Amino acid sequence: MVFTVEINNQKVAAKSGETILSILNRNGIKVPTLCHLNGFTPTGSCRMCVVEVEGMENLVTACSHPVEEWMKIYSHSPRVLKARKTLVELLLAAHPDDCLYCSRMGACELQTLSDELNITERKYRSRKPSIIIDRSCPSIERDPAKCILCERCIRICNETIGVGAIEIIGRGNKSSIGTQNNRGLNTQSCVKCGQCIMVCPTGALKEKSSYNIVLEAMNNPQFYPVIQVSPAVQASVSEDIGIKAGKDVLNLLWTALQKMGFKQVFDTSLGADLTIMELSEELVQRINNKEKFPLFTSCCPAWVNYIEQARPDLKKHLATSKTPQQMMGMMIKRFYTESENSSSKKVFSVAVMPCTAKKHEAEKSVVADCGTRDVDAVITTRELVKMIRHFGIDFSTLEPDTSEQPYGMRGSAGKLFGVSGGVSESVFRTLHCKLTGQDLSPAKVSETRGLKTRKEIRMKIGKMSIGFVSVSGLSNAIQLLKEIEFGRNNIHLVEVMACPYGCINGGGQRIGTDEKSLKSRMKALYEADEEELIKVAHKNPAILSLYEKILDKNENSLGINILHNFIA
Amino acid sequence: MEEVIDGILVKYPLNNKENLIPVLQEIQKELGYLSGDSLLFVSKHLNVPINQVYGVATFYDQFHFHKKGSFHIKVCKGTTCQVNQSLALLTEIEKKLQIKAGQTTRDGKFSIEVVSCLGACSKSPVMSINGNYHSQLSKENIHKILSSI
């Protein structure tokens, strides 16, 4: 039903059932919000979006109140503005004053609000119950002192990720976001995806930084620092450094990273190509041996964490192939830096990832090869941007490095790993060739594309009907697990990415990622695939020579071992 | 302990989080408190994340996470008692027993709880030990009462 309501003395059309906030936004009126998250259950806990409705005694929260026909709404009346200002002043009453040292400086929503509402002094003072910073988790750090209890992290953890690792503990002025008995986050069901960091309006949640470790290693003459950059980072980093997204970013980034002091720069999509080869081989073996399906992809570390922690009974379904980060890390340490003039120095391998769970993955012992860590430090996209600024790299004056990089030689299949559905698509291309002997034509599989959380492909290869499902958002994966338990048996490969829409929206990406930037990142990756000539992993010359190398070097069957995790 | 909790949980359907509070109440009635393990069992049975169970339990004053002492002291912090310095008495008790409100002494003898009102405002400040009321307290007679136990 459509009716008209009056907003700030103007008549506008409204649909029954929508909230006041949605009608205000539609008509171009900006109301500040803190706890509001698009598409999630409204809580109305921050009260920042209050508006005045004529005839109602109290101010109402626009984000949770449905619009009604008789309403006359005032979004910026003196009473409303005064209330909002007081609300922010109260939020700031117990908030630490250390904005200058805060990791969220410049991207903090509370800071912006305080500026917008012209707050110039600390009007109220109060104390929060003293809770220490939780540094137990290898990926995420929690500082409850900066928390304003908007519950966004809780909602995304419950509704999108579906693990419920944090919750409001206590009541009233003693409440805080925490865990059972204030135990560390590392003892909880947390999968370390970092989506909570992405929605946090303040600096209460941040990644565990490896920034200083990397800087120290770069300055240490004993080390030989090398870096690998993940495709999803290549798609998103341009937003922060002020250049146009596209193919040039990669070349510019190459130059920039070498200027900063990294001796060699690698593209993680080469590692992804290797993952594709191994993953499709696992599928072929399962088909030939008539083993149990489906096979779960193992390239999302948050998903692997979920299986290991919550569903160990499904471990046998999990692919054993290493993730692109670990594949690349292994290759760097074993093959690529050997030939260089690095024998006197220790290789320090850094990975730039759009992900916080990768930090944890690099620390796990089961993925380390020969007793050393394959990847020594993982930094997120945010940390990379900080580092670029730290070194004063000006991208507008850089010349793109177009010289042929021996390790940049790659197909575009691995690039697609950055977006949900991409793993399915690239594995499908290789599997098609392995089963039929012919390349898929055209290489594009349109079912796996687009900004959706669930995509399915079904194709006939010979007599077999092969089904791939790619889901993103861990709660959707949990839903799919239920379907499989209730008897759905036509799926061969389940691709899971814990973050909605895949790594382009990962927990290490720029704060304030919206749908528009997601679309442009996705477009950048698909365009890279369009332009590349080698679209399949099994035709990538670097991969082919690598397989020769592995088989050469290892008479005993270690060749396979270094490409797989064998989880006990 | 496990058998007791299992005995309670079988009465409630699986995966139904509506029953969370009744389950917790019943467990507390049986065990006297909510142990960390019992919360885990509840979380598994009702399919509610453990932190949510803990969050709900900490919201209500009725739930305890430590085993009560054999002498359970309830100190009133109602308006009248507070005006009559009941909180100063609380710190005195805490100092004497060397525990905080909500905790139990190591020997399991005493535990302290702060309650909203004991309903004896005319005799404030008031505390009750295992249901026996002690009224018009002062620092001196608190020591006397606690030492006599």
Chai-1 contact restraints between the chains, C-beta under 6 A:
chainA,res_idxA,chainB,res_idxB,connection_type,confidence,min_distance_angstrom,max_distance_angstrom,comment,restraint_id
A,G164,B,P49,contact,1.0,0.0,6.0,A-B,restraint_1
A,G164,B,N51,contact,1.0,0.0,6.0,A-B,restraint_2
A,G164,B,Q52,contact,1.0,0.0,6.0,A-B,restraint_3
A,E167,B,N51,contact,1.0,0.0,6.0,A-B,restraint_4
A,E167,B,Q52,contact,1.0,0.0,6.0,A-B,restraint_5
A,E167,B,G55,contact,1.0,0.0,6.0,A-B,restraint_6
A,I168,B,G55,contact,1.0,0.0,6.0,A-B,restraint_7
A,I169,B,G55,contact,1.0,0.0,6.0,A-B,restraint_8
A,I169,B,T58,contact,1.0,0.0,6.0,A-B,restraint_9
A,G170,B,T58,contact,1.0,0.0,6.0,A-B,restraint_10
A,R171,B,F59,contact,1.0,0.0,6.0,A-B,restraint_11
A,T179,B,N51,contact,1.0,0.0,6.0,A-B,restraint_12
A,Q180,B,I50,contact,1.0,0.0,6.0,A-B,restraint_13
A,Q180,B,N51,contact,1.0,0.0,6.0,A-B,restraint_14
A,Q180,B,Y54,contact,1.0,0.0,6.0,A-B,restraint_15
